[in-house]
């Protein structure tokens, strides 16, 4: 009897076709301000600014960095720029200690400026951060800025962040989004929609 699907049982990988690929769950490192909207993320991974020894055990693991920053006192472009420079400096320093750092997710709460101004500044900072890490360490880093001034669901935000952290590197390597952008869809989908 002839098969309607020739080679189906002898094709490479046939024995493993039924097995689901194992999903690698990266460790999350939380830094910065303790924002209420980030309360649902697992506090086991929270680190202090001076706790460099914590990173020794993470050197060979996929790592995603989540930085929470309260931007309510940033009422002009200069002070916002200073905040973004601090975040970039922290990320570049950590990327040298964490060779498997793949994602940086910066969560800005309550920016004192309009969303359009903050989004533009964050998009530029995200691109600069990707370029700087690639230039200094030769690493590919996915950088996401989230403006969450009106976040009313910390559990959903935590899920969106965990999903983004588990996402393999993609074309949306640098993006800035609002809570409204990701309320109904994943960060990956919102980023693709925004930049395509």
Phi, psi and omega in degrees: 000139182264145180274144175280353180232074185301137178080002184298324184265355179243001181293145178304136178085001182301318182298334184257005185298328183279346182274135177281143178294138180288127181273126178274123180260113181288154174282141178259133172250123178259131177223172176089211184280145178279088182277139177302326181291345178259008184298335183278349176284147184300119183288351180300333185264003179292136181233150174276160183301325185261014186265061184294329183297336179302329186282345182300320180285351182257000188303327183255007181256148171298133186230141171235137183254128176245121180244119176263131179224131175277116184255016185294334181268002179269089188258002174217167186297325181296315181291326175295317178300319177298317178298315181293326176295319177299315180297314180298317180300315179299316182295317180295318179298317181289328181295334177284334179271340184238088183297341180259018176292122184243332182228140167237125179239113182258124181251114179257124180254138172052053177297140182279000180247171180293152181303320183296320179293315182293318179299316179299313179297320181290322177299317179294318179296320179298315179296316179297321180296314178302313182295319183292317179295320178297319182290316186277328186236353181069022182256151175264122184234127175271122185243125183233127173251131179240126174263114189239041182303324184246029180292121181245011183214082181301328179295316179294318178300317179299319178296317179299318181293316178298318178297317179296318181297330181272351182290133175294156179307138185221187182287338180273063187286341180217118180210161175225128185224159175259169176301320179300326179296326187249005181298319185253350181222165179293162177298319180302312181294316180297320180294317178297318179296322184288324189254002179263000000 
